[in-house]
Amino acid sequence: MDALLFIAIPAVEELTENTQLNWFHQSEAKKSHGYDTANNLKERFPEVACIAVLTGTKVLETQSELRIKNRKQLEQALSYDLEDQLAVEVDTLHFAYKKNAQKNLDISIIDKAYLEQIIQFFADQKLSLHQVFSETSLLSQAPEDWLIIHNEQQCLLKARQYCYSIETENLLLSLETLPEELELPEAIPVFTSGSFNLDLSLTEFPCTLLDDYFSQLCQYYSSQPPLNLLQGQYQVKTPKTWRLIFATCITGFILFSGFFSYQLYQNHLLLQQESKLEHKITTLYKKSFPKARRIINPVSQMRSKLKKLENNQVKNGNFIPLLAQLARVVRQQSNFQLNQLDYQSQTLNINFSTPSLEKLEQFKNNLTQLGLQAKVSSVNKEENRVIAQITITGGR
């Protein structure tokens, strides 16, 4: 178990470097308590996690059935939900909360200025403040259903799930006005640092003397600590928290670097593909327009050339009419395979294969019937196929 130093914060006295503070120290080896100044505590217990325990009168403890996941929205809703219980403006208050076993919210409310004063005091005294909670929330950790801790003029009362900080002279009245669902037991154990006299019919108060009431109270601190007031803007950045933040930043940096590297790799691949495509387009353009001397944008220039050919398609012998008429003849052929097509000087040169010389002659005649001039420039036979080259020009 890590060593813990509980420090009781006086209710009225202003905190200074000379303020005598009631403290309780707990470690695996021993437990000790006493009164000392903050400077002496720092020398006695260096680098020990401090827990500030406030008097119950400084903290309003209540509950809410609100179930909102977003913290900012929840805090706004709490201020409206609890407005009737608050005597001051909500802007001056700090709300701390946590879920209980019933899935409702246990809430502690404290004045911001008072909490900031305590935090500043610990910072000035160079004491490491890790938790802040009230005496009543600490008392709620006690195993007894009913319990009273008495210290001179002040009493802490635990009545099942409720805990109260009450002046001793008002304790009897408070017991008699408890909610109806809380039936007083036959006996309520009392831990007291002095004399305790209370006359209440049907209920006894067996007393146990204490050397120090604060030590008894602090020993109720368990592995499930009370509601810590240091939340939100007042949350303590522990080494564990900093390690988590650092690990999150490193993970984010690695993910970002990996994503950035992947994007660079993808861009490199795209640039390579773009370069290959540009090379192929330029080669095709040079082959299609061998007289071209300036090639700035082959795609745009190709479109421009084709548009010009399209506009002049009424002229006999131009590319588009020749290609259109050739397509009509090719559709009529069976087992026809076009190997190469080239257009230059209003002449269409095609290289193709057909099953026989008869099919070749038929193909030539079909072109002639469309008014084209077709001249066979070469004929070869390979593997039962006739490979021929024909020059086609415009009609008569």
C-alpha positions, 0 to 999 in steps of 0.5 A: 500500500502506498503511504498516505498523508491525511490533513484536516483543513480547519473550518474557520481559520485562515490557512497560513504557513504557521497554521497547526494542521491535524494530520494522520499518516498511514503506511504499510509499516505504521500509523501515526497522527499529530498536529504540525505546520505544513513546512514541518509536514513537508520535512517529515513526509517528503514526496508523500501523496496528500489528502485534504479532508474538509469539514462537512459544512464546507461541502454540499453532498446530494444525488441526481438521477441524470444520465448524460455521458457528455461531461460539459452537458452534464454539468450544465444540466446539474446546475439546473437540476440542483438549482433549488438546493443551492443558495448562491449562483451556480457560476461560483460553484464547482460540481464533482460527481461519480456513479454509485451502485444504483447508477445514480450520481453522488454529487459534491458541491463546493465554492470555487474560490474556497477550493482554489484557496486550498489548492494554492496553499498546498502549492505554496507549501510544496505539498503534493495534493492528490485528493480533496473530499469532505469528512462526511464522504469519508465517513460513508466508507465506514462499515457500520450502518449507524455511527456517531463520531463526536469531537467537542462541539461537532458531530459526524452522523452516519445514518445508513446511506446518509452522512451529516455534519451536525453541531453537538447541541443540534444532534438530538433534534437531527435524530428526531427529524431523520427521514421516515424510512430511517428507523432509529436502531436500538443502539448507535455506537459513538466514538468520542474524544470527550464526554458525550451525553444524549438522552433519546428514548428507545436508543442507546449510545455506547461510547468509545473514547478516542485519542484523536477523532480524525485518526479514527475517521481516516481509517475508513479510507478504503480501496474505493476512495470517497468522491474526489473534488479534484475533477475537471479543471482541478484534476491533478496530473499525476505521473500516471496521467502524464505517462498516459498523455505521453503514450497517447501522443506517441501513438498518435505521432506514429499513426500520423507518420505511418499514414503520411508515409503511406500517402507519399508511397501512394503518390509516388506510385501514381506519379510513376503510372502518370509518367508511363501513361504520358509516355504511351500517349505521346508515343501514340500521338507521334505515330498517329500524327508523324508530321507533328513537331511540337507536342505540348499536351498530347491528350488535348492535341489529339482531341483537337485533331479528332474534332477537326477530322469529325468536322470535316467528315463530309469530305470524302477520304477523311479518317472518320468516313473511312473508319465508319465504312470499314466498320460496316464491312468488318461487322459482316465478316466471320472469323476476321481479326484486325491486327493493325490500323494506320491512317496517313495522308487520307489513306487507311492501311489495315493489317488483318487475318482471315480464314482463306483467300476467298474470304479476303476477296470477299472482304475487298469486294465489299469495300469496293461496293461501298465506293472505296478503293481497296488495294491488297499490298501484301498477302501471306499464309501462316498456320491456316490463316491468310494475313493480308494488308490492304490500302483503303482510300476514298471513293470515286 
